[in-house]
């Protein structure tokens, strides 16, 4: 069986749909004098800043042989008031909805403002992500051997070891509700606090749904006849019964922020750093999964030539300080503000680009990125300001706290019949130092921005495999990621 994958993205940025700013529509502003300032600003410099309301719209259509047809749309509405804070907005409302015919999609609403509460930043996010074919490649990166031929139907046949496109998959649905506040301390220092809830539903891939409407030769084998890695982990006792189906996890977090960036979206100078703790609770069957995690990140934006060329880099960690974390939350990267819909680490378009999504599941990990950002051209269409940019980059991630693995003999004993004809070395590398080997990805991105904040991002990346540094395949093919905004 071969997998046909077509990704068709119909991009329509609608820059002309701007609302006129009037006293009647100035409902989100927190200060009445804004209207008078608007008129003065427009008289002084009618083309230098964006004022009032504006929004961008981005429809998309996609097709995947396993996930079906997708239709969706996203829109970001901005309010700049009199333009005195431009390119920083007063209010942002983000909407996104996309769904496929076979249970994969994204539904999200996010509100962000530095003016709803004077001198404070407030953000609120509600997200639902159904994922019928979520990646699961085992624990601790290189300690879990990845076999590209087992699920790559485009390149391998059954005679060459191909098993199923669903072998490294499981079902994962996520509902997130989050509210975060940042307040001033002194200068560029701020405090941060947040609370929210994560609900996960996890399980085996619904093979019957995936196979619906397919020709017999293109159907995937059932879980009973060919269990996926997720099912094997259940059998081997590496995924516990009380975490196998997901759970509900409210959380509370707090910490500190230092922010000297000249602007939030694609800063050209300044620094951003945060450090915070997140306590996540578990109830019922998940009561043993109470945990305390610590996150910190440092981001630096170095101007090379005005705001045209910028060198940007970051380094961050997430570590488990106390308690236990269920497997389905090991890749959830805690952040203080959701610039993108979901930050998964390590692997994928939101952490180590080029690396397979969720390639590394561990209790603690570190990550880093370095990239140059070049603005190639700036132009204006009516009231809207645009630029086109490229950003060559290199990403890195590594395990800092490996997730405990069962002993080799324990795994063999838990599935004796299976390992009579299968080698355990095809699944695990028990050498402890392999867990700490770094993973790399490199590539280049294209950015199309409207009014500095609405930024369409298209990144092309591939993993870096250094043999004999590591005798494994990191998924040696390029990946394309279409998202909103810069990675950081």
C-alpha positions in Angstrom: 0.0 0.0 0.0 1.2 3.5 -0.8 0.0 6.6 0.9 -1.0 9.5 -1.4 -0.7 12.8 0.3 -1.9 16.0 -1.3 -1.8 19.3 0.6 -3.6 22.1 -1.2 -3.6 25.4 0.7 -5.8 28.2 -0.8 -4.4 31.4 0.7 -6.5 34.5 0.6 -5.4 37.4 2.8 -8.1 39.9 2.9 -6.5 43.2 3.7 -9.2 45.5 2.5 -11.9 44.5 5.0 -11.1 47.2 7.6 -13.7 48.8 9.7 -13.9 52.6 10.0 -13.1 53.8 13.5 -16.0 55.8 14.9 -17.3 56.6 18.3 -20.1 54.2 17.8 -17.8 51.3 17.1 -15.1 52.1 19.6 -16.5 49.6 22.1 -13.4 47.8 23.0 -11.3 50.8 23.9 -10.7 51.4 27.6 -10.2 55.1 27.3 -12.6 57.7 25.9 -10.0 60.2 24.6 -8.8 57.7 22.0 -11.0 59.2 19.2 -9.5 62.7 19.5 -6.0 61.3 19.4 -6.9 59.3 16.3 -7.7 62.3 14.3 -4.5 64.1 15.2 -2.4 61.0 14.4 -4.0 60.6 11.0 -3.4 64.3 10.2 0.3 64.1 11.2 1.1 60.8 9.5 -1.7 59.1 7.6 0.5 56.3 6.2 3.0 55.5 9.0 0.8 53.5 11.3 -2.3 51.4 11.2 -5.3 52.6 13.1 -8.7 51.3 14.0 -9.9 47.8 13.1 -8.4 45.4 10.7 -8.4 41.7 10.1 -6.9 38.9 7.9 -8.7 35.8 6.7 -7.0 32.6 5.6 -9.2 29.7 4.2 -7.6 26.3 3.6 -8.5 23.1 1.9 -6.5 19.9 2.3 -6.7 16.2 1.5 -5.0 13.2 3.2 -5.5 9.6 2.1 -6.0 8.6 5.8 -7.6 11.7 7.3 -9.9 12.7 4.4 -10.9 16.1 3.1 -10.4 19.1 5.2 -12.1 22.5 5.1 -11.4 25.4 7.3 -10.8 29.0 7.9 -8.9 31.2 10.3 -9.3 34.9 11.0 -7.4 37.4 13.2 -9.1 40.6 14.2 -7.0 43.5 15.5 -7.8 46.8 17.1 -5.1 49.5 17.0 -7.0 52.4 18.4 -5.4 55.7 17.4 -2.2 54.0 16.3 -0.1 55.4 19.1 0.9 51.9 20.2 1.4 50.5 16.6 2.7 47.8 15.8 1.3 46.7 19.2 -2.4 46.1 19.1 -4.9 47.1 21.8 -7.0 44.0 21.3 -6.6 40.8 19.3 -9.3 38.2 18.6 -8.3 35.0 16.9 -10.7 32.4 15.4 -9.8 29.1 13.7 -11.9 26.2 12.6 -10.9 23.2 10.5 -12.0 19.7 10.3 -11.5 16.6 8.1 -14.0 13.9 7.2 -12.1 11.4 9.5 -11.8 13.1 12.8 -8.8 15.5 12.6 -9.2 19.2 13.1 -8.8 22.3 15.1 -11.3 24.7 16.8 -9.9 27.7 18.6 -10.8 31.1 20.0 -8.1 33.3 21.6 -8.4 36.8 23.0 -5.4 38.9 23.9 -5.1 42.4 25.2 -2.8 44.8 27.2 -5.6 47.3 27.7 -8.6 45.3 28.9 -7.1 45.5 32.3 -5.0 48.7 32.5 -1.2 48.0 32.7 -1.9 44.3 32.5 -1.8 41.7 29.8 -4.8 39.3 29.7 -5.2 36.4 27.4 -8.0 33.8 27.2 -7.9 30.6 25.1 -10.4 27.9 24.3 -9.2 25.1 22.0 -10.4 21.7 20.9 -8.0 19.5 18.8 -9.4 16.1 17.7 -6.5 14.0 16.3 -7.3 10.6 14.8 -3.7 9.9 13.9 -1.4 11.4 16.5 2.3 10.5 16.4 3.6 8.1 19.1 7.2 6.9 18.7 8.1 5.8 22.2 10.1 7.3 25.1 13.4 9.1 25.4 14.2 9.8 21.7 17.0 7.5 20.5 16.3 5.0 23.3 13.2 4.1 21.2 14.4 2.8 17.9 12.5 4.4 15.0 12.1 2.3 11.8 11.0 4.4 8.9 10.2 1.4 6.7 7.6 0.2 9.2 5.1 3.0 8.4 6.4 4.7 5.2 4.2 3.2 2.5 5.5 5.6 -0.1 9.0 4.2 0.1 8.7 0.6 1.3 6.7 -2.5 0.6 5.6 -5.4 2.9 8.6 -7.4 1.7 10.9 -4.5 2.8 9.4 -4.4 6.3 6.4 -2.1 5.8 3.7 -2.7 8.5 1.1 0.0 8.6 0.8 3.8 8.2 -0.9 3.7 11.6 1.9 1.8 13.4 3.3 4.9 15.0 -0.1 6.5 15.7 -2.7 6.7 18.3 -5.9 8.7 18.8 -5.6 11.9 21.0 -8.3 14.5 21.5 -7.4 17.6 23.5 -9.6 20.3 25.0 -7.8 23.3 26.6 -9.2 26.2 28.5 -6.6 28.7 29.7 -6.5 32.2 31.2 -3.3 34.1 31.8 -2.4 37.5 33.3 0.8 39.5 33.3 1.3 42.6 35.5 4.0 45.1 36.0 6.7 45.0 38.7 9.3 47.6 37.7 10.8 48.5 34.3 10.8 45.5 32.0 10.0 43.1 34.8 6.6 41.5 35.2 4.8 38.9 37.2 2.7 36.2 35.5 -0.1 33.9 36.7 -2.5 31.6 35.0 -4.9 28.8 35.4 -6.6 26.4 33.1 -7.8 22.9 32.3 -6.5 20.2 30.0 -8.8 17.3 29.0 -7.3 14.4 27.1 -9.0 11.5 25.4 -6.6 8.9 24.2 -6.9 5.4 22.7 -6.1 3.2 19.7 -6.5 4.5 16.2 -10.0 3.9 14.9 -9.0 1.7 11.9 -12.6 1.1 10.8 -13.1 4.8 10.4 -9.8 5.3 8.6 -10.6 2.5 6.2 -14.1 3.7 5.4 -14.6 4.3 1.7 -11.2 2.9 0.7 -10.4 0.2 -1.8 -9.5 -3.2 -0.2 -5.8 -2.9 -1.3 -5.5 0.5 0.4 -7.1 -0.5 3.8 -5.0 -0.6 6.9 -4.8 -3.8 8.9 -6.9 -4.0 12.1 -5.3 -3.4 15.5 -6.0 -7.1 16.4 -4.0 -8.3 13.5 -1.2 -5.7 13.6 -1.1 -3.7 16.9 0.5 -0.3 16.8 3.4 0.8 19.1 0.8 2.4 21.4 -0.9 -0.9 21.8 2.4 -2.7 22.4 3.3 -0.2 25.1 0.1 -1.0 26.9 0.8 -4.7 26.6 4.4 -4.3 27.9 3.2 -2.2 30.9 5.0 0.9 29.7 1.7 2.8 29.5 -0.4 2.2 32.7 -4.1 1.4 32.6 -4.9 4.6 34.5 -3.4 6.8 31.9 -4.3 4.8 28.8 -7.5 6.6 28.1 -6.5 10.1 29.1 -8.0 12.3 31.8 -8.8 15.8 33.1 -6.0 17.9 34.5 -6.6 21.4 35.9 -3.5 23.5 36.4 -2.2 26.6 38.1 1.0 28.4 37.3 3.0 31.5 38.3 6.4 33.1 37.7 8.2 36.1 36.3 8.9 37.7 32.9 11.6 40.1 31.6 10.6 41.7 28.3 12.6 44.4 26.6 11.5 43.6 23.0 10.7 46.5 20.7 7.6 44.6 19.5 6.0 41.3 20.2 5.6 39.8 16.7 9.0 39.5 15.0 11.0 41.7 17.4 14.1 43.2 15.8 15.8 44.1 19.1 15.6 43.3 22.8 15.3 40.2 25.0 12.5 38.1 26.5 12.9 35.7 29.4 10.6 33.9 31.7 10.7 31.4 34.5 7.6 29.9 36.0 6.2 26.8 37.8 3.1 24.8 36.8 1.2 22.6 39.1 -1.0 20.1 37.3 -3.6 18.0 39.2 -5.1 14.6 38.5 -8.3 13.1 39.9 -10.0 9.7 40.0 -7.9 7.2 38.1 -5.4 9.9 37.3 -4.9 11.0 41.0 -1.3 9.7 40.9 -0.5 12.1 38.1 -0.1 15.3 40.2 3.0 17.1 39.1 5.1 20.2 39.5 7.1 21.4 36.4 9.5 24.2 35.9 10.0 26.1 32.7 12.4 28.8 31.7 13.3 30.3 28.3 15.7 33.0 27.1 15.1 34.7 23.7 17.4 37.4 22.2 16.9 39.5 19.1 20.0 41.1 17.7 19.7 43.8 15.1 22.1 43.2 12.3 20.9 45.9 9.9 18.1 48.2 11.1 14.9 46.1 11.3 15.7 44.5 7.9 18.1 41.8 9.2 17.8 40.3 12.6 19.6 37.4 14.3 17.3 35.6 16.8 18.1 32.8 19.1 16.5 31.1 22.1 17.2 28.4 24.6 14.7 26.8 27.0 14.0 23.9 29.4 11.1 22.1 30.9 11.8 19.7 33.8 9.6 17.7 36.2 10.4 18.7 39.8 7.9 16.5 41.6 5.2 13.9 41.0 4.3 12.0 37.8 3.3 13.0 34.3 1.2 10.8 32.1 2.7 9.9 28.7 0.2 12.1 26.8 1.4 15.2 28.6 5.1 14.6 28.2 5.2 16.5 24.9 3.0 19.4 26.2 5.3 22.5 26.4 4.0 24.9 29.0 4.0 28.5 27.9 2.7 31.8 29.3 1.1 32.9 26.1 -0.3 30.8 23.2 1.1 32.5 20.1 0.4 29.3 18.3 -2.3 26.8 18.8 -0.2 24.1 20.5 3.4 23.8 21.5 4.6 20.2 21.3 8.1 19.2 22.2 10.2 17.6 21.0 9.7 17.3 17.3 7.4 19.0 14.8 6.6 22.5 13.6 6.5 24.1 17.1 9.8 22.9 18.5 12.4 21.0 16.4 11.3 21.6 12.9 12.1 18.7 10.5 12.0 16.1 13.3 8.9 13.9 13.4 6.3 15.2 15.7 6.6 13.8 19.2 9.8 12.0 18.3 11.0 12.7 21.9 8.8 12.0 24.9 10.5 12.5 28.2 9.9 13.9 31.7 12.3 16.8 31.1 13.9 18.3 27.9 15.8 21.2 26.6 15.5 23.0 23.2 17.2 25.8 21.3 16.9 27.6 18.0 19.0 30.0 16.0 17.9 31.8 12.9 18.4 34.9 10.7 15.4 36.9 9.6 15.6 38.9 6.4 12.8 41.2 5.3 13.0 41.1 1.5 10.4 43.7 0.6 7.9 46.0 2.3 4.8 47.4 0.6 1.4 48.9 1.3 -2.1 48.0 -0.1 -4.6 50.7 0.8 -4.4 51.0 4.6 -2.6 47.7 5.2 1.2 47.4 5.7 2.9 44.2 4.4 6.3 42.6 4.3 7.7 39.4 2.9 10.6 37.8 4.8 12.7 34.6 4.9 14.4 32.9 7.9 17.0 30.2 7.6 17.1 28.3 10.9 18.5 25.4 12.9 16.6 23.8 15.8 17.9 21.4 18.5 16.3 19.4 21.3 17.5 16.9 23.8 16.3 14.8 26.8 17.3 16.1 30.2 15.1 13.8 32.3 14.5 10.4 30.7 11.2 8.7 31.3 11.8 5.4 33.2 11.9 2.4 30.9 11.0 -1.1 32.1 13.9 -3.6 32.2 14.7 -5.6 29.0 13.8 -8.9 30.6 10.5 -7.5 32.0 9.5 -6.4 28.5 10.4 -9.8 27.0 8.4 -11.6 29.7 5.3 -9.5 29.1 5.0 -10.6 25.5 6.9 -13.9 25.1 5.1 -15.1 22.0 5.7 -11.8 20.2 9.5 -11.7 20.9 9.9 -15.3 19.7 9.8 -14.0 16.2 10.7 -10.3 16.8 13.9 -8.8 18.1 13.6 -6.4 21.1 16.5 -4.5 19.6 14.2 -3.3 16.8 12.2 -1.4 19.4 14.7 -0.3 22.2 18.2 0.8 22.7 18.8 0.3 26.5 22.1 2.2 26.5 21.3 5.1 28.9 23.6 7.6 27.2 21.6 7.3 24.0 18.7 9.1 25.6 20.8 12.3 26.0 21.9 12.6 22.4 20.6 15.8 20.8 18.2 15.9 17.8 18.7 18.5 15.1 16.6 20.0 12.3 17.4 22.7 9.8 15.6 24.5 7.1 14.2 27.8 5.8 11.0 29.7 6.3 8.9 32.1 4.3 6.8 34.8 6.1 4.1 37.0 4.7 3.0 39.6 7.2 0.2 42.2 7.4 0.4 45.0 9.9 3.3 43.3 11.7 1.0 40.9 13.6 -0.9 38.8 11.1 2.0 36.6 9.8 1.5 33.6 7.6 4.4 31.2 8.1 5.6 28.4 5.7 8.6 26.5 7.0 10.5 23.8 5.1 12.8 21.7 7.3 14.5 18.3 7.4 16.1 16.3 10.2 19.9 16.2 10.6 21.1 12.6 10.9 24.7 12.1 11.8 25.8 8.5 11.3 27.7 6.8 12.9 27.0 9.4 15.6 23.7 7.6 15.9 22.7 4.6 13.9 19.1 5.5 13.6 16.9 7.3 11.1 15.3 10.5 12.4 12.8 10.4 9.6 15.0 11.4 6.8 12.6 13.4 4.7 11.7 17.1 4.5 8.6 18.4 6.1 6.5 21.6 5.4 4.7 23.4 8.1 2.0 26.0 7.4 1.3 28.0 10.6 0.7 31.5 11.9 3.5 33.7 13.3 7.2 33.1 14.0 8.2 30.2 16.2 9.3 32.7 18.9 
